[in-house]
């Protein structure tokens, strides 16, 4: 294999790896955005739960259903 052929092969492999790295980077970015949205939602739900527990929105009453 000549030096030029080896160089072409290495450049081809490098391009393949660069595309793979970009794909992984895009995936990691999308996952981080999803994690951020989920963390924000957890914070919202935690606040709602605290409000409900404090009686702010409505009390949670542990009563038997009316058919008892």
C-alpha positions in Angstrom: 0.0 0.0 0.0 1.4 3.3 -1.0 1.7 6.3 1.3 -1.0 8.1 -0.7 -3.4 5.2 -0.3 -2.7 5.0 3.4 -3.3 8.8 3.7 -6.6 8.5 1.9 -7.6 5.6 4.1 -6.7 7.5 7.2 -8.6 10.6 6.1 -11.6 8.5 5.4 -11.5 6.9 8.8 -11.0 10.3 10.4 -14.1 11.6 8.6 -16.1 8.6 9.8 -15.0 9.2 13.4 -15.7 12.9 13.2 -19.2 12.2 12.0 -19.7 9.6 14.8 -18.4 12.1 17.4 -20.8 14.8 16.1 -23.7 12.3 16.3 -22.8 11.4 19.9 -22.5 15.1 20.8 -25.9 15.8 19.3 -27.4 12.9 21.2 -25.8 14.0 24.5 -27.1 17.6 23.9 -30.7 16.3 23.3 -30.5 14.1 26.4 -29.3 17.0 28.5 -32.2 19.1 27.3 -34.6 16.3 28.3 -33.0 16.0 31.7 -33.4 19.7 32.2 -37.1 19.6 31.3 -37.6 16.6 33.6 -35.9 18.4 36.5 -38.0 21.5 36.0 -41.1 19.3 36.0 -40.1 17.6 39.2 -39.6 20.9 40.8 -43.0 22.1 39.7 -44.6 18.9 41.0 -42.7 19.1 44.3 -44.1 22.7 44.8 -47.6 21.5 44.0 -47.3 18.6 46.5 -46.0 21.0 49.2 -49.0 23.4 48.5 -51.4 20.5 48.7 -49.8 19.2 51.9 -50.0 22.6 53.4 -53.6 22.9 52.6 -53.1 25.6 50.0 -54.9 24.1 47.1 -57.1 21.5 48.8 -56.7 19.2 51.7 -56.1 15.5 51.2 -58.6 13.8 53.4 -58.3 10.2 54.4 -61.9 9.3 54.5 -63.6 6.1 53.5 -65.6 6.4 50.2 -69.3 7.2 50.5 -70.5 3.7 49.9 -69.2 2.5 53.3 
